[in-house]
Each structure stands twice: as C-alpha cells, then as structure tokens.
Amino acid sequence: MKPIRITMLITSLSLTGTPRMMMDIIENINYGQFEIAVAYKPDYPGSELDLLENLDSLGIKLVPLQGRRLFDFWGLVDLYKHLKKDSVHIVHCWDALSIAARILRLFVKFRIVQSYCNTIVSKGSFVYYIINKTTSLFTNGVIFCSEGVHNSYKNNKTIFVRGKQIGLIYNCINLKEITEKIYDTKKIRSRWNLIKENLILTNIGYFNEQKGQNYLLDSLKIIVNNMPQVKLILIGWGPLEKSLRVKAKELELENNVIFAGKCRRDTVFEILSITDVFVLSSLWEGFGLVLGEAMAMAKPVVCTRTDGSELLVEHNKTGFIVPPKNPQEFASAVTYLVDRPIHRREMGMLGKKRVSTLFRPGKFIREHEAFYKKVHQSR
C-alpha cells in the first residue's frame, strides 16, 4: 500500500505550542504509512524559523511560500504547484493559512484536516469571518485539542462542522524528552546568579496579551513584599517585552525578575529543573503545553482558569487554579506553596503521574494516524 502523502501547512516554524505539536507528529509518525512535507511562510512578518534545522535534519521536504502577506498570490501559486506536482492526499492546516488550502481545493483534488488548538477570543473582521466560515465548507476533518476548544467553536459557529470527520485528540507531553536527563541544579542556579536562598518561579510564554504576564508582575510585587527571596524567571519573547521590562522597573522588581529571552529546549528544561513553582497567568489557553511540561518535571503549578488548565491541572492536588486578572488570589496561591516545601513536592509528583497517564505521545500519534486514514478513505 502506498503511503498517504500529507503536507503540514503552517505560517511560522516557531518554538511555540502549535508548531511543537506538529513536530511531535512529524518526529513520531509511521513513515511506512505516511509521507510528510511542510509548507510555511518564511517572509511573513513575525514568522519564526526555529524548527527549520530540525525539519531539515529529519529529511522533511520543505515548501517555502512566497510573500509577506498571509494570502499572497505567489504564495498560493507555490502551494498549488506543490500540491499538484507531489499529488498530496491531505493538507493538515494548523492556523489561518488554512484558507489558502481551502481555496486551492477548487483547482486541485486533496483533502483538508484542520487542527484547532485555542478557544475563540475574536471572530476577526466581518470580511474575515465570512471568508473563513464559507471556505470551511471545504474542510474534510477537524481536530480539537480539548473539550473546551470544541465547545468554543460549536457555540460561536465560526466554522461549519456538520458532515465532517471530528476528532478530539488531547495534545501530548513528551516525557522522554523531558525526564531522561540528570540536571546539575547547583551549576544551573549559578549560571543565572541565583543563590541557595532564592525560591524560583518560572513562566514560559510569548509576551502578548493572551499570556497575561503584566498581571503576573502585579502578583510578584505582592509576593516579594513578604518574601524578597523569590525570583521570577520569564522565558519568552514578543511584542510586550519592552512594556513588561518597564513595568518591572516601575514596580521596583528589577532584582526579582530575570528576562531569560527565547531559550533552546534544553535550556528551558534546565530552568524548570531549578523551579520551585511554575506559574502561568494566561487569559485563555486551549491546552497549555508548558503547564504539562512543568508537571512532567514534577513541578507544582499555579495557573489561571482556562479550558487548558482545567484539563491538565487538578485543583488543590497538582496545583492551584485561580481566576484570571486577579493578582491577589494568584499571589496568595503562590505564597502558600512557596511556604510549604513538602506540599510542593507532593503536588509535583501527583502532577507528573497525571500527565504521564493521560497525555502520552504514543496515544497522540496513533490517534492522528487513525484520523488521517479515516479522512483519506472518506468520500
């Protein structure tokens, strides 16, 4: 039987959650049954190419699409040529670039699978809403990463789902990547100028409105008023970095906040190894991959209530879930854990057990493979 040829269509190859989920499939799929290519927009403003080297080393065919606009004409031509020449069976779309694939279905025969990894916050402009909903008629299969994301799309009616293959596939946590290494925590702390007395909070995320780091800084101010030894490591980058640095200075937190910048994966796990409490202040999350990774490293978490956090975290067992935009409650939960090392360890171990049981990579891959086959065989 010939392999099913799949093209992953995504705007950016950044280290953020959605491209990393795509990479989990690419790295683990059965290449006896599937062939993979990746089409992306290297010149689109804000597009990152962090995963390019990994994809190249795996021998994945790369299809750069021209243009600085999302739906540039020459980019559409590039995608059309690839789909036609390589006789692609399925295009798996990961973001708004899916509209390009839907349009091309009028000219080339293939099937479309769309993954939705976040809840709906805005329907966009009226024109975008109409185009997105109308072209969603050409989608053959839809994958939601959680019940919350599924309900969000069902309730907001931004796409047509009737008559399509629907899959609910939880994202996975790659325990092998996270837990195999033994970390020299003393050396790592020294590298970040941290002393033994410092208690470490870590946040990982793109610096934008969604991740709510400005509220996290407000919480930190409350925490350090009573516990000046607490340090917050912010791993990430993004448009709000400058304003976050200014706010940290205004709150007189320069000595308590470390802006680590964009970090390699091994550096992220090194920082998690010295973390006492992982903190996530997001206003919305479809899943929250970084929460799961912190839990996989046996770290207790304090996070805001989102669809993702309620799926991953058991409140008062593996961490605490508090309302978004509430620095006082967030600070109280963190302070409680910082002050109780035994409770932190217990919560951390329960969290590790939870993600290793419910969010295994093998299950994630098998479910995607089965979904691709179902879509490929459907009429």
N, C-alpha and C positions, 0 to 999 in steps of 0.2 A: 504493500500500500504506500502511495506517495505521501510525503509529509505535507501537512497543512501549512501553507505559507502565510505568515502573519506579519504585518507591519505595525509597529507601535508608533502612533502619531502623537507628538507632544511638543509643546513650544520650547521649553527650557530643559537642559540637562543639569539642573542644579542639584545640590545636596539636600533639598527639601523633601518633605514626606512623600508626595505623589511620585516624583521620579524614582525615589528609592524603592517604592512598592513595585514599580515597573521593573527595576533592576532585579528584585527578588525573583520575578518570573523569568527574566532573561537568563539569570545565572543558574536556575534550577530546573527549567522545563526539559522535558524529554525530547532531545534533538533527533531521536529516531522517528518521532511522530510529527515534529513541528520544525519549521524554519523561521527564523526571526530576522527582521530588519527594523531599523529605527529611522523615522523621518522627523526632523526637528527644524527650528528656526534660529540659526546662529546669529543673525543680524538684528533680530527683533529687540527693541530697547528693553533692557533689564534681563534679557536671556543669559543664563549662565551655562558654562560648558564643563562643569566639574567632573561629570561622568564620562566624558568623551574618551579619556585614556582607558578607562575600564572596559568600555564597549569595544574599543579598538583591539585591546588585548584578548578579548573573547572571540575576535574574528567576526563580529556582527557587522552586517552591511549597513553603512550609514548613508542617509539620503538628506543632505542639507537642502533646505528650501529657501530660495532667494527672497529678499525683501525685508524692509524694516517695518512694514505693516503686517498685521496678522494674516490678512487675506489678500496679500499682494498677488497680482495677476501672474507674474513669472514664477512665484512660489507655487501657485496652482498648477502651472504648466509642468514644473519639476515633479510634483506629486503625481500628476496624470501620467507622465512618461514612465515613472517608476511602477505605478500600478499596472499599466498596460504591458510594459516590457517584461516584468517579472511575474505576471499572471498571479497577482496577490489574491488570496482567498478571503482573508479577513483583515480589516483595519481596526486595531484596538485603539480607541481615542481616549485621551486622559484629561483633556481640557477643552477650552473654547475653540481650539483649532479643528475640532470635530466638524464644524460647519463646512470647512473646506472639503472634507471627505464626503459629507452628505451631498454636496453639490455635484461632486465628481461621479456619484453613483448614477447620475443621469446619462453619463457617457461611457462608463466602464462597469463591467459586472464584477462585483465583490460584495462582501457582507460587512456590516459595521457593528462592532461591540463598543459600548461606551461605559467607562467607569466613572462613578460619582463618589468622591471622597470627602465632600464637605456639604454641610447644610446650606440652604439658600438664605443669603442675607439680603441680596438685592437682585431684582429681576433685570437690572440694566435699563437702558433706554427703551422706549416703546418700540423703536425700529428693531433693536437687537432682540427684544422679547418675541416679536412677530417672526423674525427670520429664524431664531433658534427653535421656537415651537413648531413652525411649519416644516423646517428641514428635519426635525426629529422623527418625522414620519418615515424617513429612510433608514432609521436605526433598526437593526435586527435584534440586538440583545443589549440589556442594561444590567450593569453590576453595581450594587450599592454596598458600601463597606460597613454599614451598621443599620439597625432598625431606624435609628433617629434620622439618618440621611434619607432612607427610603420614605419615611413618613413626611419629611420636609418636601420632597418632590411630589409626592402624592397629594399633599394638601395644597401646595402652591400651584399645581397644574401648569408648570412651565414647559413640560415635555409631554408628548403622547406616549403612553406605556401599553395601551391595550393592544393585544395581538403580538407582543414581543416576548422573547425569552427574558425572564427576570431572574437574576441571581443575587443572593445575599451572601457575600463572601467577606468574612472578617479579615482585616489586614493581619499580617503575621509579625512576630518578633523573632529575629534570627538569633537564637540563644547561642549557637555555636560561635558566631562572630563575636559575641559579647563576653561570654564567660570562660573561654578557653585559656586566656592569658592570665598570668600572675603579675600583679602590679606592685612596683616598688613605691608604695604610697609616701614614704618619707622623702624620697627623691622628687616625686611629683609635687609635693607640697612646697619643697624648697624652690623648685623651678618657678612657682607662682608667688614666691615670697610670703608664704603662709607659715605661721608658727604653730606649735602644738596646741596652743590655747584657742586658736581660731576654730569656729564652727562654720561649716561651709554649706551655703545654699547654692544650688545651681539651677539656672534657667536656660533652656535651649529653644531658639525660635527666631524666625525672621522678624526684624524690627519694623512692625507695621501695626495698624490699628487692631487687627484681629488678636494679636498675641498679648496686648494689654500690659506691656512692661512698664508703662507710666504708673499704673495702679500698683504694680509690684514695688516700685521705688517708694511710693507712699507707705506701703506696708513695712518696707525695710526701715524707714525712718522711725516708725513706732517701735519696731523690734529693737533697734540699736540704742534707743533711749534707755532701755533696761539691760540690754546685752550688747555692749560695744564690741565684744569679741567676734560677733557674727559678721561674716563676709558673704557677699553675693557675687557669683561668677555668672556673667551674661555671655553666653556663647551664641554668636549670630552676627548678622549684618542687615542692612536695609535702610529705607528712606528716613526712618525716625531716629537713626543713631545719633545724629547731631543734637536733636532736641532732648534725647534721653541723657546724653552727657551733660547738657546744660542743666537739666532738672536735677541730676545727681549732685552737681556743684551747688545749685541753689538750696538743696536740702542738706548741704554740708555732709554728703555721703562719699566724697572722693576717696576716703581711706577705707570705705566699706564695700565699694563696688569695683569689680575687675571686669573691664570690657575685653573679652578674650578674642573677639573677632570671629571670622569664618575659620573653623578648625577642620583638620582632617579627621576622618572617622576614628583613627587610633587615638588622637588627642582628645576627642570627645569622651571616649571610654576611660581614658586616663583621668580626666577631670571627674567623671562620675564615680570613679573608684575612691576618690577622697571626699566625696559629697556626703554630708550628713542628712540633708533633706532636699529632695528635688521639688522645685516649685514651678507651677505653670498657671499663669494668670489670664489665659485666653478668654475672649468674649464668646467665641464659638469654635468648635472642633468637631469634625465628622468622626474622627478616631482619636488622634493624639499619639502618634508613633513614639515620640520622645518620652511620653509617660510610660509606655510599655517597656522601652529600653531601660529606663531608670529602675523600674520594678524588676526587670530581669537581672539587674545587678544588685538586687536585694536592698534597694533604697526606698524608704517610706516617702510618700508624696503628699503635698498639699496642693490642691488644684481648684479651679473654679468649676462650677456646674455647667457642663456642656454635654451634648449627646455622646461624645467620645469618652469623656471622663466617667460618665455613669455606666458605660460599658466596661471599661478597664478596671476602675477602682471600686473596691468595696469600702464604703464609708465606715470609718471607725475600725476597720480591720486591716486594710493595706495602706490606708492613708486617710486624709480628710478632704471632703468636697465642701466648698463654701460658695456663697453667691458671687457672681461676677461684680466687678466695680465696688467691692466692699473691702477696702484696705484694713479696716479694724478687725473684722472677722478673720481675714486672711492672716493678719499678724498674730492674732490670738492662737490660731491653729498651729502656726509655725513655732511660736513661743512654747506652746505645750510640748511639742516634740523635741525641740532643742533642749528643753529642761529635763527630758526623760530618755536617757540613752538606751535603757533596757527595752522600753516600749518601742523605740525607733527600730531596734534590731528585730523585735518580734514582728512588727508590721512589715519590715523589709523582707523577711523570709516568707511571710504569707503572700506578699506580692509576687515574689519570684515563683512560688509554687503556682499561683493563679495564671500568670502569663505562659508558663511552660506547659500548662494543661490545656488552656483554651485557645491559644494563638500560635500554634505550631506551624512552621514553614511548610512541612510536608503536606498538611491538610490544605493550606492556602494554594499550593501549586496544583495538587490533584483536582481541587475544585475548579481552578481556572482551566486546566486541561479538559476536564469533562464539559465545561461550559463552551469552550471553543468547538469541541466536537459536535455538541448539540446545535450550535448556531450554524456550523458548516453543513450539517445534514438537514437542517430545516428547510422548508420550501418558502 
